[in-house]
Amino acid sequence: MRQHPGHRARVVPPDRRNCCVNSHPGPSHAIRAGGTGPGETAPDRRSPTVPPATRAPGTAIDAVALRKTYPGGRGRPPVRALDGLSFAVPTGTVFALLGPNGAGKSTTTKILATLSRADSGTAHVAGTDVARHPERVRRAIGYVAQKPVTDPMDTGRENLVLAGRLQGLGARDARARAAELLDRFSLTDAADRLVTTYSGGMARKLDVAMGLVHRPQVLFLDEPTTGLDPEARAEMWAEIERMTAVESMTILLTTHYLEEADRLAANVAIVDEGRVVVAGTPDALKDELRGDGIVVELAPGVPDDGASLAGRVADAVRASGVRDVRVEGRTLRARADAGAVALPAVLAGLDAAGLPVASATLARPSLDDVYLRHTGRSLTAAQAGSRSAAGDHAGAAAEEVAA
């Protein structure tokens, strides 16, 4: 590994291996190795791989009534990030936590990955209590955060080899595993370039590869495709599908992309304000919504005066045979048993009310419709409303490092 300003090559002593969740000691994700923290038993040195199971087989992740509140700071009130969140993930499946920024998704993954502690509730990962035996949990998981943890002034190969050494691999095995992952993620041609020269998609693929160096049983992917172009996103989706199909890996995926959860996840939990509001397979959740979805965009010239416009729109479509009517700005969303019959009636009602239409669509139920049904707003609108806030309370949690 090259020497460069601010970076020293280190030899990792045997008693400090397995110290990092995603194989590289990033500044905000470093985990103290050795010793014990409050409520923690002495680390189990017997095996660097599979922890002893303490939960029933068939469930890789089990979270029960998790609660977490962050101090507000600077005179602001405390922020409740998790409010009794519960879910379970079957072994060998992809499970998606779907919700806008600030819903509690990243806070949940940090608790499950032993990077933060819940105020109350219990969680088991790979059969082990995350609060009582965090060292065991860390051996069984990979964690890929939203922010990169690679060293930009090292090459992709050097990052992966160092990750392997930190996870207890010998030098030869670490180099072999690095080469294998570089090939799998189509990074071989860029393996010996500095990471700072990588494109966003290449850097993200390297982040995921870092979390896979030690062949984890459970992989946490926090918004893995945010910022990727469509081609890079499709490649990432294909790799996630391969990991579950070929390696039987359990993957907990957090995302605000509806199509990502719909395509990849065997089960989805919709998260809002720190709670799971509904969970199930994507098809089952959509099947609960009878009929067709109708979305109408009013013309830009229609004054958006909030409640007044919403009332006018609702009155205009009252006799058209639609239900579950929601108005967000100039967008009307509704459901109908026979959409092809109801849509012309909706358009006629709006025209009679003097509300010109820019576009109208008819579609089968989507996960956005499910989110709308259970929270009262669409995920798209919720995501837009959360952009001005710190995502998942990251600012309040930045100083948190698991003991």
N, C-alpha and C positions, 0 to 999 in steps of 0.2 A: 504494500500500500504506500502511495507517495506521501511525502511530508509536504504540508503547505501551511501557510500562516494560520495559527489558531487551531491546528489539528495535530494531534500526536498519535502515532500508531501505538496500540497497547497490546500487551499479551494478557489474555484473559485467564486468571487463575481458575482452577477447577471448582473452587467453592463459590465462585461468583457467576457460574453459568446458569442458564435458564432464568435470567433476571429480568427479562423484558418481554412484555406481552406480544408486541409485534416485531420482535427480533432486533430492534435498533433503538438505542437510548435517545430518543428525541427529547428536546428540552422540556416539553410540557407533558411527556408521557413516561418519564423515567420512573422506575419502580425500585425501591431499595431492596437489595438482595442480602440474604443472611440476616440473622437475628429474628426477632418477633415483634409484632406490633400489638396494640391493645386488642385483647380478645383473640389473639392468633396463637396457634400452637406452633411448636418448633417445626421448621421445614422438614418434609419427608425426603431424605436423600436417596431412597432405595432405587427409584427409577426416574429417568428424565422424560418419560413418555406418558403412560396411561395411569391416572390416579385411581385409587381404590374407589369403587362405586358405593354410594350410600343411599341411592334412590332406586326406585323401580325401573327395570329395563324398559326401553322404548321411548323414554322422554329424555331428550338431551338438555333442554333448558326448562326450568320451572320457576316462574316468578309469581309471588303471592303477596298482594296488598303492599306493594312498594310505595313508600312516601319519601319525598325529598324536598326540602325548602332551602333556598339560598338567601342569605342576608341581602337586603336591598342596597345598602351602602349609600353614602352621601345624602342621608335623610330620606331615602326612598323606602317604601315598605318592603318586607320580605316577599320573595317570589316563590310560589309553590310550583315546583317543576313536575313532581309526580304526586298524584292524589289517589293512592290505592290501586295502582296499576297491577294487573294480573294477566298472565297468559302462560301457555305451555307449548313447547316445540317438539314434535316427534323426531326421533333420531333419523338422520339421513335425508332430511327434507329442507327446502328453502321456506323460511317463514319471514314475511314482510311486515314491518311496522310502517304503516302508511299514515302520513299526516303532514301538516305544514311545519315550517320552522317554528320553534317555540312550543311544539306540542308535547315534548318530553322524550322524543326518540333517542337523541344522543345521550341524554342523562341516563336513560335506561341501559344503553349499551355500555356506558362507562361503569355503572354499578355491576353489571354482569361480568365485565372484563376485569374487575377488581381495581379499577382506576378511581373509583369514588365509593363512598359508603352511603347506603340508604339510612334515613332517619329511623325507619321502622319497616317491617315486612321481612320476608325471607326470599332467598334466591339460591337455586342449585344449578350448576352447569357441569355437564359430564359427570353427574352423580355426586357432586361435591358442593358443600355449602360455601358460597363465595366469601362470606364474612369470617367464618371459622377457619377455613383452610385456603386462603388465597394463593399460596405457593403451589398447591396441587392444581388449582384451577388454571393457573398460568401455564403449566406444562401441557395442558390439554387444548388450549385455545390459540387462535390467531386473531389479531385485532388490527383492522385497517381503518384508521381515523379519517376524518374529512381533510385534515391538514397533513401534508407530507412529512415523513419522519426520516427520509433518506438524507444523506450528506451530499449536498449539491456539488461539492468540490472533490468528491470521489467518483469513480466510474460506477456504472451499474453493476458490473461484476464485483468490484471491491465492496460495495454495499452489501451484496448478497452473501459473499464469503464471510464478511464480518458478522452478519446476522447468524450464519450457520455456526461460527465459532462461539458466539454468545449463547447459542442454544445447545452447546455441548458437543457439536460435531468435531471430529478431527479435521486437520487441514485438508487432507485428500478428499474426505467425504464432503466437506464444505464446498470445495471447488467443484466437485461433481454435481452436487445439488444445485449450485449456482448456474452451472452450464445447462442443466436440465430445465430449470425455470426460465432462463433466458430464451431457450429454444421454444418452450411452450407459449410464451407471451410474445413471440416474434421480435425479440430484442437482441438476438445474437449479433446482428450487424452493428448495433450501437453499444455492445457490451463494454467496450473499452474507451468509450467517450465519457466525459464528465457529465454527470446528471444535469448540471446547469444548462447543458446544450439540448436537453430533451424537450420535445413538444409536450403539451399538457397531457395528451393521451398516452404517450410513452411513459411519462413520469407516473401517471396513475397506475398503469400496468405494473411498473416496478414496485409501487407501494403494495399492491396486492400480492405480488411475488414475495415480498419481504414477509408478509404474514403467513406464507405457506412453507417457509424454509424447513420447519421442523415437523411437517405433516400433521397439522392439528386435527383433532376430532371435530372441533367446533370452530367456525370462522365467523367473526363479526365484521360486517361490511357497512360502514356508516356513509351513506350517500355515495356509493362507489362510482357513479357515472355523472355526477354533477360537473358541468363544464366541459364534458366531452362532446365531440362532434358526432353526428349520427353513425359514421363508420366505426369509430372507436367504441361507441356505446354498444353497437351490435357485436363487436368482438368480445367485449366484456361480458355481455349476456351469454354468448356461446360458451365462454370459459366457466361461468357460474353453473350453467346447465351441465357441463362436462364433469365438474367436481362432484356434483350430487349423483349423477348417473354412473360414473366410473369409479369414484372413490368413496361413495356413500357418505360424503361429508355433510354435516349439519351446518346450515348457513342461516344466520340471522341478518336480514337485510333491512336497513332503514332507508326510506325513500319518500320523495314527494311526487315522483313520476307515476301516474296512474298506469300507463302501459307497461312499465317495468314490473310493478307488483302483479299485474294481471298475467303477464307472460311467464314470469319466473317462479312465483310463489305457489306452493301447494296450499298454504293457508295464509290469510291476511288478518291482521288486527288493525282496525282503524283507531288511531290515537288522537284525542282532542283534549286539550287542557289537562294533561297529565293522567288521563284515564283511557282505558280501552272501552270504546262505546259499542263496538260490535266486532265479532271475529268469526271466521269460517273460511271455506274455500271461496275463491273468487266467483266461481259459477253459482254456488249456493247463495252467496250474498246478493248477486244480481238477480237470481231467480225469485227472490223474495219480492222484487218490484214487478208487479204485474203490468203488462202492456208496454207501450212505446213511450220514449222520451221525446218531448217537443222543446226545441230551443229557438226563440225568436229574438233577433237583435233589432231594436228600434233604430231609426235613422239618426245620424249624428245631430241633426237639427232639433230633435225633440229635447226640450229643456229637462235636465235631470235635477229635479227639485226634491229628491228623496221620497219621503212618505207620500207626498201628494201624487207623484207620478206612479208610485207603486199601487196606490188606491185606484187611480184611473185605469191602469192596465188590468188589475184584478176585476174591476167592474165590467170592463170591455169583453172579457173572455168568460164571464160567469155562465153564460148560456151555451157555451160551446162543447160541453161534455168533458172538460178536462178536470183533473184533480191535482193535489199537491202543488198548487201554484206558488211559485217563488219569483220575486222580482228583485234583481240586484242591479242597481243603476238602470241602464237601458236594456238589460237582458232579462227576458222572460223564460222561465223553465217550468214545465208542467208535464203531467203524465196523462195518458189516455189509453183505454182498452183497445180502441181502434184508431191508431194515430192517423192513418190515411183519411179517415172520415173527419176526425176532429180538427186537423190542421187547417183545412179551408175555412171551417167555422171560426177558428181563432183569428185568422187573417181578416175575415170579414168583420168580426167584432172590433178589431183594432182600427180598421179603416173607417168604420162607422163612428168611432170615437175620435177621429182626427189624429191618429197616431201612426204615422208612416213607418213602414218596415224596411230595413236594410237587407235582412236575410232571414231565412227560416230553414231549420233542419229537423229531420225525423230520424230517430236512432233507437236501437235496442238499448236496454239498460247498461250502464257502465258503472265502474267503481266510483266515479264522481257522483253519479246519481245516488249510490249507496251512502256516500259521505254526506251528501245533501239531505237525504232522508233522516239521518241520525243526528246531524249537528245543526241543521237549519241553514247551512250555507254551503256553497260548492268549495271543493278543495282549491280550485284555482283562485277564487276570491279570498279564501283564508290565507293562502300562500302570499298573495299580493299584500294583504293587510299585515303580514308578519315581517316584511322585509326591513322595516325601519327598526325593528327590535333585534336584540342580539339572539342569534339562532340557538334555540335550546339552552339559553342562559349561559352560553359559553364564557362570557365575561365574568360572571359571578363564580363560575367553577374553574377558572383558569389556574388558580393556585392549588387546586385539589390534586394531590398525589396519593395514591393508595399506600398505606403503611406496609 
